């Protein structure tokens, strides 16, 4: 099972339908997301790693997929992702040992894709 692309693909249609049903909510959320994740005292890579760790703690597969991908896009390494997930395990205990591997698998999936297509050009699906 893929924990990155498969989860994103599964959520794509229902998320789009809900976004169309409540566009103002999603617009507000996007503004909050973009403001919180913008580089400031912490760079975007660090913020994505924090978000990935929180996604593990919240046991949210969709969040894991989104922030694993975001961390890769902002240049995080597998070692950085693993350490961020390790902090989640120490803070969350057993559930972290279940969702942590999911997060690391999602991260590695997106990391491998980025390594295969460093210029962002992927073949059409």
Secondary structure, 3 states (H helix, E strand, C coil): CCCCHHHHHHHHHHHHHHHHHCHHHHHHHHHHHHHHHCCCCCCHHHHHHHHHHHHHHCCCHHHHHHHHHHHHHCCCCHHHHHHHHHHHHHHHCHHHHHHHHHHHHHHHHHHHHHHHCCCCCCCCC
